Amino acid sequence: MKGSLYRNLLIFTTLLMVGCATTHPLGIKDGDWQQMSQQQQHEARMQQARLDEIERQRRADQAEARRLQELAHQAELERIRQNPRFGDIIQCSVSNGQTYTSSDWHPAQPMAFELVRGETREVLFPRADRPTQQSRGTASFDGLTVKICRPVERDCSVMAGTESEYRRGKTQSIRSARLIRGELRCQFPRGY
């Protein structure tokens, strides 16, 4: 089964590259298509349908593998959250900031978030005068760096620190284009 799947994908890929300017099955050129019998055209359509199904199944399998990988990652983060060791969790706050909403900078409400080592999560930066208007970003922690980024452009503010710096608490100015600017403070919580 796997050998025939590989062979079919190889045939499909080769034919697709050869005749990518046509709309006929299997990438068959228009002149060649016109010379084929109705039976040959039918067989080509059937083969194209089989190849399309193989590709659809491949995509579905990849999506399922990604979903299972994400579930395993979330389970690991929850396991760490339930039984953390020192350095597994970092707590951060953003203060004296401005958030980028409505195409301009506005005073931001102070906000805080907690991250588990290896986690990336969405963070919202609300305006001080209109809390329902927020800029959206992501925050992540890999054990040494905390990153605050715009989700699409990946413009990030990065705080790098050592264990002893995070133990005491580290403060740094951040500036992320069209997201947030202000003072970021991060530290390992006491008691772990």
DAVENFEN-V336787 format. One record per residue. RES is the residue in one letter. OMEGA is omega in radians with two decimals (NA if undefined). BURIAL is + if it has 9 or more other C-alpha atoms within 8 Angstrom, else -. Layout:
res,omega,burial
RES,OMEGA,BURIAL
RES,OMEGA,BURIAL
This chain:
res,omega,burial
M,-3.11,-
K,3.12,-
G,3.12,-
S,3.08,-
L,3.12,+
Y,-3.13,-
R,3.14,-
N,3.11,+
L,3.11,+
L,3.11,-
I,-3.13,-
F,-3.11,+
T,3.14,-
T,-3.13,-
L,3.12,+
L,3.13,+
M,-3.11,-
V,-3.03,-
G,-3.05,+
C,-3.13,+
A,-3.07,-
T,3.09,+
T,3.13,-
H,3.12,+
P,3.07,-
L,3.12,+
G,-3.11,+
I,-3.13,+
K,-3.04,+
D,-3.13,-
G,3.11,-
D,-3.12,-
W,-3.11,+
Q,-3.13,-
Q,-3.11,-
M,3.05,+
S,3.10,-
Q,3.11,-
Q,3.12,-
Q,3.09,-
Q,3.11,+
H,3.13,-
E,3.11,-
A,3.10,+
R,3.13,+
M,3.11,-
Q,3.10,+
Q,3.11,+
A,3.09,-
R,3.13,-
L,3.09,+
D,3.12,-
E,3.09,-
I,3.14,+
E,3.10,+
R,3.13,-
Q,3.10,-
R,3.12,-
R,3.11,-
A,3.11,-
D,3.11,-
Q,3.12,-
A,3.12,-
E,3.10,-
A,3.09,-
R,3.13,-
R,3.13,-
L,3.10,-
Q,3.12,-
E,3.08,-
L,3.12,-
A,3.12,-
H,3.13,-
Q,3.10,-
A,3.11,-
E,3.10,-
L,3.13,+
E,3.09,-
R,3.12,-
I,-3.13,+
R,-3.12,+
Q,-3.09,-
N,-3.03,-
P,2.96,+
R,3.13,-
F,3.13,-
G,3.12,+
D,-3.09,+
I,3.06,+
I,3.10,+
Q,-3.08,+
C,3.03,+
S,3.06,+
V,-3.14,+
S,-3.13,+
N,-3.01,+
G,3.01,+
Q,3.12,+
T,-3.08,+
Y,3.07,+
T,3.12,+
S,3.07,-
S,3.12,-
D,3.09,-
W,3.13,+
H,3.07,+
P,-3.09,+
A,2.99,+
Q,2.99,+
P,3.12,+
M,-3.12,-
A,3.08,-
F,3.14,-
E,-3.14,-
L,3.00,+
V,3.09,+
R,3.14,+
G,-3.08,+
E,2.93,+
T,-3.13,+
R,3.11,-
E,3.02,-
V,-3.14,+
L,3.12,-
F,-3.07,+
P,3.03,+
R,3.13,+
A,-3.08,+
D,3.12,-
R,-3.05,-
P,3.12,+
T,3.04,-
Q,-3.02,-
Q,2.93,+
S,-3.08,+
R,3.08,+
G,3.04,+
T,3.05,+
A,3.13,+
S,-3.14,+
F,-3.14,+
D,-3.11,+
G,3.12,+
L,-3.10,+
T,2.98,+
V,-3.14,+
K,2.99,+
I,-2.98,+
C,2.89,+
R,-3.05,+
P,-3.04,-
V,-3.02,-
E,3.12,-
R,3.02,-
D,-2.99,-
C,2.86,+
S,-3.04,+
V,2.99,+
M,3.08,-
A,-3.12,-
G,3.07,+
T,3.09,-
E,-3.11,-
S,3.09,-
E,3.13,+
Y,3.08,+
R,3.13,+
R,-3.03,-
G,-3.10,+
K,3.12,+
T,-3.11,-
Q,3.02,-
S,3.08,-
I,3.12,+
R,3.11,-
S,-3.03,+
A,3.09,-
R,3.08,+
L,-3.05,+
I,2.93,+
R,-3.10,+
G,-3.13,+
E,3.08,+
L,3.06,+
R,-3.14,+
C,3.06,+
Q,3.02,+
F,3.13,+
P,3.12,+
R,3.05,-
G,3.12,-
Y,NA,-
